[in-house]
Amino acid sequence: MDRSADPVKKQINIYLEDRESPASIEPGTTVQELLGQVNKRLQKEAVAARVNGELADLTLPLYEDAEVEVVTFEDEEGAEVYRHTASHVMAQAVKRIYDKTQLGIGPAIQSGFYYDFDLDEPLSPEQLPQIEETMEQIIKEDLPIERMELSREEAMELFRERGEKYKVEMIADLPEGEVISCYRQGEFIDLCTGPHLPSTGKLKTFKLLNLAGAYWRGDESKPMLQRIYGTAFPKKKMLDEHLQRLEEARKRDHRRLGRELELFSLHEEGPGFPFYHPRGMIIRRELESFWREEHRRAGYHEIETPMILDRSLWEQSGHWEHYKENMYFTRIDDRDFSVKPMNCPGAMLVYKAGMYSYRDFPLRLAEMGLVHRHEKSGTLHGLMRVRSFTQDDAHIFMLPEQIEGEVAGIIDLVDRFYRVFGFAYHIELSTRPEKSMGTEEMWERATAALQNVLEKRGLDFKINEGDGAFYGPKIDFHLQDCLGRTWQCGTIQLDFQMPEKFDLTYTGQDGQRHRPAMIHRVVYGAMERFFALLVEHYGGAFPLWLAPVQAVVLPITDRHHAYAKEVRDRLLSEGMRVELDDRNEKVNYKIREAQVQKVPYMLVVGDREVEAGTAALRHRGEGDLGPVPLEDILRMLREEIDGKKVK
């Protein structure tokens, strides 16, 4: 946009989204001043604007006719602007307190922000209140936040003078001809593309949350910086609600619950390689059994492929070129092998071992395949981010005309799974990334096929530009848990590359050899990640069909032990996971213990229950359900298990 005033033009027309007629203003009027003239409420709510489709500061002066769209905190981009401003205010506060601090980066992230600092001394949580107090002072000063555009030489000189070596490195890496912008608020200047709030006083409520270490640019060979996380909102009520959700998330943290409920553990002897304990294995096997039965019904055939395969296979698949830095290697009999990071090439070899005609399609091959990927140590997080995990993969080979029908079938299967677990979800369609294989025409054809299915089924979806796999576009399913957080799990990836690379063929109706189309897909995604998600979603209180211990029998005194054992054995004979707590403890203590272990049902037995052939039934959430005949308890539990009820 030409930002120089036209001396001839006295007025310009600005078209706002909620106004039928344009606003006529003097050239040089800022967006903020414009809003003050036409809508005071909107001026108060605005955090940034889109001017002719480009995100901009509210302080941007307008010199020509333009379309202006107001961006508020309720918009995703508006929340980012708001929180990115908060990160600058925090960085300014840290610099005021620790003047020798060198600045790293400070982006907005989902629900918050962070900033990385190079400090002489390590920070502790006890120092965060002092930083918050200084931030409050900066907000009270209501410092104007001004954008400056500099040449590369000017920017380098500015940050060299300020002793900001990390900023100098970033400037040096910027492409030639790139517009270099900085933002100033009082004595603080930062390299930043913006936009930002007009002044520090526009920031209302915030909270610094925690500290972490982070390698500069995520590179373990570079210095470790200190990262401060925080969050910010325009209203205190919104901040309080968010902090309450964070506290609930802390209580549901799968790492804590995994330890307390004896589900899994992580050890320094194998960082990123989880250990499942007996109770965790029960949940894992139930998830797998459900998966196998649903896939059998949907016409899938299960396979298993080796964990270690020759290097040449990974070169042929393209993983060597596109994914080598995330792979593990070994050498056997003077040959280079790789531990598989993905199951796809193994499935290609299974296909090549057979001969197929068009009548054999669609061919659906499913695999619970263990894969290994070299994740950096700083990114490891419980079961959410590990180095060894199982993917519930499937590779579907089909005729080109069967693609849309198969994609529709997978969507139905994914929907069935997520409904069972009680998850809402949204869908994203991811398109060609910068680093990819194949022709433009092939990518367009594949992307159109996926989009057609979504549109024909009337499904809402978001286009996620450039986030496809390197071999094809994909549909991603993002689950929403009980705290409103979203997690990408299921995916459908259309691939015209692998069949070409592995020379996969089938005999068509014309008797000639043809190339099949192929889909990669997962439902759970990574089993470990889905397991962790379930732990947090249910807070460790698993539905009856998944619970490691489904019921515990609690005799009141020693004389009730014999009947309690009969009750336990009867439930065991019906295939239920039941335990007997015959310790010499008061029954109320045993009930509390079972509650802590989140056992769904407790069957208390005393004199009346022995005489009547009943049990005093308790549910972990509903409390005392009264005396219930044993056969009724069995029937009720069996219906709940078979129906996979979320309770």
N, C-alpha and C positions, 0 to 999 in steps of 0.2 A: 504494500500500500504506500502511495506517495504521501508522506507526512508533512510536506511543505505546503504552507497556505497559498491558495490562489487569490491574489489581491483583487481580481475582478469579481470573483464569486462571493456574494454577500451572505448567502444562506445555503445550507445543504440539507438534503432530505434523509432522514434516518427511519428505516422501517423496522419497527418492533413487532415481535411475534404476536402480541395480544392486542394490537391496535389496527383498526381497519385503515386509517389514514396515516401517512408518514408524519414524523415530528420534524419541524423546520427549526434548525439551530444555526448558530454562527460557527464557521470553521474554527477549529482549535478547541472547541468544547470537548471536555473529557466524557467518557462513558458515564462516570459517576455523576457528573454535573447534569448530563442529559437525563439520567434517571431521576435526579432531584427535581427536574422540571416537569416530568410527565407522570411519575408514580413514586411518591415518598416511601410507601411500604416496600416496593420492589427495590428501591435504593438501599433500604435498611437490610434487606435479606440477601442482596447480591454479594457474591464473593469474587466473581470474575465475569467475563462475558465472551461470547463468540461474536467476532466481527467478521462478516462475510465468511463464516465457517471456521475461522481461526481463533483459537483460545487466546485471550488477551487480558491484560490488567485493566481494572476499572479506571486507572489513571491514564489510559491511552487517549490522546487527543484525536479527534475525528476531523479530517480535512476534506472528505469527499462523501458523496452519497454512499450509504452502506446499509446492510441488514445486520441488526444487532439482536442477539439472543442472550437473555440473562441466565447466568449460571449461579445456582444457590447451593447451600450445603447439602440439600437433599439429592442433588445430582452427584454421581460418582466422581466426576471431574472436580466439582465444587468442593467435595470433602477432601480431595487430594490437595487442592490449592490451600484450603484452610489449615490442614495438618502440616503441609510443607512449610507454611509460614511459621507454624509453631516450632518446627525443627530449627528454623533460623533464629527464632527468639531464644530457644534453648542454647544454641551454639554461641550466641552473643553473651548469654549469661555465663556460660562456662569460660569464655575468653575473659570476661570481666573478673572472674574469681581467680582463674589460673592463666595469667597473661602469656605464659610461654607455650600454651596449647597450640598444636598444629591441627588444622581442620582436615578431616577426610571428606566423607559424603553424608548427606542427611535427607533421604527421600521420605515421602509419605508412603505408608504401606497399608494393607487392609486394616481398618479400624484404628490406625495410629501412625506413628512416625518413629524414626530413630536418627541418631547422628553418631558418626565414628570420630574419635579424638585420639591424637597422640599426645599423651600427658607424661610428665616426668615421674609421677607417682600413681599407683593404682587407686581408682575410686572405690568407695564402699557404699552400700545402701544408705548408711547414716549421713552421707554427704548430699543425697538427693534433695532433702528439704531446703538446704541452703541454696541450691541451684533454683529450686522452685520459687523461693523468696526473691531472688534476683530477677527471675523471669517476670514475676508480678510487678516489680519496679519498672522493668522495660515496657511492659504493657501500659502501666500508669503514665509513663512518659509520652505515650502515643506518638512514637517516632514515625515520620513519613517513610514509606518503603519505596525507594526510587530505583527505576531500571536505568542501567547504563549500557550502551553498546560500544565495544572497544575493538580495535584492531588486535591481531595476534601479538604484535610487538608491545602494544600498550598493556594488554592483559598480562603478558609475561613479566613486564617490568613492575606492574602494580603488585603482583603476588610475590615476586622476588623480594621487593622492598619490605613486604609484610612478613617475610620468612615462612611463607606457606608452600613448602616443597611439594606437597601432594597436589595442590592446585596447579602448580607449575607443570608437573608431570601430566595432569589431565589436559591442560591447554596444549602441550606439545603433541598429544595424541589426537587432537581434533583435526578433521580433514581440512585441507586447504580451502579457503573460501567460505568456511563455516562462520555464521554470525556468532560472535562471542558476546554474551551478555552477563552482566553482574547486577547484583541488587545491594543497595546501601540502605541501612537503617542506623542513624546516628554514626557511631564510630565503627560499626561492623559492616564489612563488605564480604560478599560471598559470590563465587562463580556459580551461575545458575541460569537455566533457561526460563524459569518462571512458568506461569504468572504467580503473583502473590496478592495478599490482601493489601489495601491501600496504606494501612499504617498498623503499627504493633497494637494500638488500642482497640482494633477490631477483633482481636483474639479475646475470647471471653473466659472459657473454663478449660483447664488442662490438668493432667496428672502425669508425673514421671513414674514409671512402673518398675523397671528393673535394669540390671546391668548385664553385659555379656562381653566376651572377647570376639573379635572378628579380624581375620587377616585382610590386609589392604588388597582390595580388588579380588578377594576370595582366593588368593594365591598363598599357599602354605610356605612358599619361599620368601614371602614379603613380610614386613613388620606386622606384629599383632597390635591392633588398635583397641581402644575401649569404646564399647557401644552403649549408649543410653537409649532405652526405649521409653516412649510416652504415648499419650493419646490426648485428643482435644475435641471439644464440642462447643457449639454456640450457646447451649443451655445447660445449666447445672443438672437439671433433671435427667437429661440425656447422658451426661457423664456418670451420674450416680447409677443409672440403669446399666450402663456398660460395665462399670466396676463391679456391680453385683453379678453380671454374667461372667466376668473374669474369675470372680471368687467361686462361682458354681463350677466353672471349667477347671479350676484348681482342684476342687473336691473330686471331680470326675477324671482327673489326669490318669490315663491308662497306665503310666509307669508306676504311680503310687498304688492304684487298685490292683495292678498285675502282681505287685509284691505282696500286698495285704491278703489277696484272695488266692495266692499261690498258683497263679496262672502261667507266668513265664519269668525269666530273669535275663539280665544282660551282664556280661563279665568282661573285665579288662583283657583276659586271655583271648577273647574273640570279639573285638569291638565291631559292632554292626552285625553280629551273627547271633540271633536270638536263640535262647534255650527254652523249649516248652516243657512245663511241668505236667504231671498227670492230669490235673484239673483243666489246665489249658488245652491239653490234647483231646479231652472229651469234647470241648466246644469246637475245636478244629475239625475233629472227625464228623461231628454232626453237620457242620457247614459243608464238608466235602460230600457226605452222604446225600444231603438235600440237593447239592449241585449235580451229583451223578444221576439221581433219579429224574430230575427235571430235564437233564440233557438226554437221557435215554428216551424219555417221552417225546422230546423234540427232534428225534432222529439223528442224534450225534453218535459217533463211534469213538471210544476212548483209546488213545495211544500213549506210549511213553518213549521218550528219546533220550540218548546219553547226555551226560552233563559236560563231557569233554570231547571236543571234535577238532579235527585237523584245521590248521590255519587257512589252508586253501579254501575251505568251505566259507569262512568268514570274509575272505577276499572276494569270493564269488557273490556273496549276498550283499556286499557293500558295507557291512558293519566295520570291516577293517579300515576303510577309508573314513567313514562317518562317525564311528563310535569307539575307536581303538583306545582312547584315553580312559575309557570307563571299563575296560576289560582286564581280566586276569589271564596270565599265560603260564604254560608249563612246557617242558621238553621231554619227550618220550622216544627212546630208540632213535635219537638224532633227528627227530621230526618235531616241528613246532605245533603245539596244540593250544587251544583256547578254552577256558571254562565259559560255558554259554551265558551271555547276558540276555539272550532272548531265545524263545523256543522255535521261531519261524524256520530257520534253515533245517532243523531236524525234521519238521513236518514236510518240508520240500522233498527230503530224501525218502520219507515214507511214501509220498505220492509217486516218486520216480520208480519205486520198487514194484509198482503195479502197472497194469495197462487198462485204460479206461476209454469208454465210448460215451457219446452224448447221453445214452440211456442211464449211465451211472450217476448223473448229476441231478441235484446238487450233492456233493460228497462233503460231509461235515465231520472233521477230525478234531476231537477235543483232547486237551492234555493239562493235567495238573503238573506243571513243569517247574522244577527248582532252578532258579537262575541266580547268577552272581554279578554284581556291578560294583566297580570301585567308586564309592561315594567318598568325598573328602570328609575327614574326621570331624571337622567343624559343623557339618550339615547333618550328622547322625542325630536321630531323635527317637528314642524308644523304639516302638515297632513302626512308627510312621515313616521313618527314613532309615533303612537298613542296607546292608551289603549283600545279604542273601535272603531271597524271598521266593515264594511260590506264586506263579501266575496261573489263573484259570483260563488258559488260552484255548482258542479254537481257530482253526483255519478251514474256511469253506471254499471249495472249488466248484465253479458253476459255469454255465453258459452265460454269455453277456446278457441275454434277454431274461435271465433269472435273477439278476442283481437286485432289482427293486423289491421283488418278492422276498428274497432272503434278508435284505435289510429290514423290511417290515416285520419279518418273523423274529429277528433278533430284538427289535424294539419291544415286541410283545413279551419275549422271554425276560428281558431286563426289567420291564415293568412288573412282571409277576414276582421276580425276586425282591425288588425294592418294596413292593407292597407288603410282602410277608414280614419284612423287618420294620415296617412302619415309617419308611423314609419318603419324604417329598423330594422332588428333584427338578432340575431344569437342564435344558439341552443346549449345547454349543456346536456349531459346525466350523471346524478349523480348516483353513485353506493352505495353499502351497507356501512352505517356508523358503527363506533365502537359500538355504543349503539343501538341495533336493536332487532327486534323480528323475529322468524322464522328460518327455516333450511337453510343451505348453498345451498342445491339443489333447494329449492323454490326460493331463491334469484337469483341464476344463471338462472333459467327458466324465471323469470320475466324480468331480465336485458336483456337477449337475445331477448325476444319478442320486447322490445322497440328498441333495436339496429337494429333488422331486418327491422322494419318499416322505420327507418331513412335511412338505407343503400339502401333499395329497391326503395325509392323515390329519391335517389341521393342527399340527403340533407347533407350539411357540418355540422359537429357537433364536439364538444370537449368533451372528457371524463373528468368528474369532480369526481375524486376518493373520496369515503367516504362521499359524501355530500347528499346522499339520505335521504328520510324520514325514521323514525324508523320502519315503517311497509312495505316499499317497495322502489324500484328504481324510478327515475322520469326523465322526460324530462322538462327542463326549457327553457323559451323564454326570452331573454334579449333584451329589446328595446333600440334603440339608438336615443337620442333626437337631436335637431337641433344644440346643442353645442358639439356633439360627446360623451356625457356621456351615460353610459349604466345603465339600470334598469331592475331587474328581476321582471317580472309580471306574465305571463301565466305559468302554469305548468300542466303536465300530470303525475299522480302517479299511478303506477300499484300496486295493493294490494291483496295478497292472505291471509293476516292475519285477517282482519276484518270479512270476511265471516265465517272464522273458529271460531273466538272468539264469534260471535253472533249467531252461529249455523244457518246460512242462507242456505236454500236449495231450490231446484226446482225439479219438476218431469221430468225425462228424457224420451227419446223415449222408453226406456226399462221399463217404469213404476216405476223405482226405484228413491229414493231421491239422489240428487247430490249437490255438492257445487258449487255455481256460482263464476266466476272470477269477479273482481271489479276494476274500475278505479275511482280515485278522480281527478278532474281537475278544474282549474279556467282559465278565459281568461283575465279579467281585473286584477285579483289578489285581492288586497284590494282596494275597491272603493275609499277610502280616498287617498291612495297613487297614484292611477291612476289619480284621480282628480288633485292632486298637480302636477303630471308629465305633464298633459295637460296644466295647467296654465303656467308652465315654458317653455314647448315646444313651445307654441303659444305666449308666452310673454303677456298673457291676451287677445290677439286679437283672439278670438275664431272664428272658421268657422261659417258661417251664421246659420247653423242648430243648433249649440250649443249656440250661443250668447244669453245672457240673454235679451238684448234689440237688436232686429235685425235692427231696423230703427228708426230714429227720424225725425219728421216733424218740419221745422223751418220757421215760418212766418217772413217776413222781417219787417212788421209794423202791428199795430192793425187792419187795414182794411183788412188784409189778414187772420185774425184768422178764419173766418167762412169757407173759402175754405180749410185752413189747417186742420180744424176739419173734413171736408168731406174726405180729403185724408187719415187722420189717421183712420177714421171709416171704410173706404174701405179696408185698409190693415188689420184692426182688423177682418173684416168680412171674410177675407181669411185665418184667423188663424195665422196671423203673430204677433210677439211681437213688438209693435210699441208704441212710446211715442210722445207727443206733447210738444214742448218747447215754450210756449207762454209768457215767461217772458219779461218784458220791458227792454231788453238788445239788443245791436247791434248784427246783425246776425253773424259777424265774431267772436264775443265772444262766441256765442252759438256753432259755428262750432268747435272752439278750445276746448270747454268743451266736446263736443261729441267725439272729437279725443282722449282726455285724458281718457274718459270712454271706448274708443276702440269700439264704436258702428260701425258696418260694413257699414251702409248706412245712408246718410243724404239727406233729400228731402227738398230743399229750395224753398219756394213759395213766389212770388211777383206779381206785376201787370200782367206781360207777361204770367206767369204760370196760373193765374186765368183765363185770357182771352182764352188761348189755351188749357186748361185742361191738363197741363203738370206739371212737377216738375223739377227743376234744380238738377240733381242727382250728389251726391258726394260719393266717396268710400274712406274709411279711409286710404287705401294704395295707390290707384291710383289717388286720387284727383278728380278734376272736370270732370264729364262725359257728361256735357251739358244738355240741355232740353230734357226730354224723356216723351212721353205720359204715362199717369198713367197705362193704361192696359199693356203696354210694360214693365213697371217697375214690375208690379205684376207677369207677366209671367216669367221675368228674375229671380226674387227673388225665385219664386216657383221652377223653374228648379234647381237653386243653392241649395235650401234646400233639395229637393227630391233626388238630386244626391249626397248629403253630400260632396260637393266639399270642398277641403282644399284650402282656398284662403286668 
